[in-house]
Amino acid sequence: MLKDKIGLVLGVANKRSIAWACAEACMSQGANLAFTYQGERLERYLTKLTADLEDTLVIPCDVTNQSEVDAAFEAIDKKYGRLDFLIHSIAFAPREALDGEYLDTSREAFLTALEISAYSLPQVARSAAPLMQDGGSIVTMSYYGAEKVVENYNVMGVAKSALESSTRYLASDLGPKNIRVNAISAGPINTLSARGVKNMSGFLKHVEERAPLRRNIDAREVGNTAMFLVSDLSSGITGETIYVDCGFNIMGI
Ligand code: NDP
């Protein structure tokens, strides 16, 4: 389904990362992938994780460093000369902002969370679009805290609202170039980032009790949806937030 397609995956920290589940699903359909990492520690890990892949590219890309972002896309252009899809799976907020009341969010924590978790989407889309000459697909990762209050999720919920809104504005800007932009609103998964949110185990238990499917999602289910969204099977879908949450979001009282 993705044979001969070139994709870029941002946000693999380890095997449990949602980004890695997306990468595995896309590779299972024949995609060729490039990966970005943040920091030397992750370079070693990612290089090992991707050691058996053919024709891959592992490059640094801390989104707070514009010259690194520019260099990453130059490297992709140089190696492949084009890009068919991009999976944006990065977020960050200072730990102290993910505990207690949103009211107490510092200016610094707010700006950091919004910069890394939301601004980074238009930032990378701007660099990716010129490489998507035959059209393309961009997918990002959101969470239910974008639209409803989730205890302790705080500034990250506000960042996810901005991310989902960005998805719509980018879809409108890039649609005439046949570049689609969609978000996946994933149910909670126990990853490295998720552990930064206080009482993650409480979220997981709540979903298991309340979601129509009476279980939590598996990262592979997010990966499969991302694979669908970057493939031609979803050619008529853009600007959407698609839930992969075992139905949790539909429940009222
Ligand atoms: P991971 O910790 O595995 O992935 C988060 C990634 O973001 C890491 O690779 C991290 O790198 C990267 N990152 C942080 N800061 C920067 C930066 N400045 N520049 C570049 N990369 C950076 O967690 P997940 O897989 O859970 O998270 C992936 C996405 O999915 C996030 O957007 C998250 O909000 C979203 N999501 C997660 C859910 C969950 O329950 N796990 C539910 C719904 C959405 P590093 O480790 O070096 O900081």
Boltz pocket constraint, residues with backbone or C-beta under 6 A from the ligand:
constraints:
  - pocket:
      binder: B
      contacts: [[A, 10], [A, 11], [A, 12], [A, 13], [A, 14], [A, 16], [A, 17], [A, 18], [A, 19], [A, 37], [A, 38], [A, 39], [A, 42], [A, 61], [A, 62], [A, 63], [A, 64], [A, 88], [A, 89], [A, 90], [A, 91], [A, 92], [A, 116], [A, 141], [A, 142], [A, 143], [A, 184], [A, 185], [A, 186], [A, 187], [A, 188], [A, 189], [A, 190], [A, 191], [A, 192], [A, 193], [A, 194]]
      max_distance: 6.0
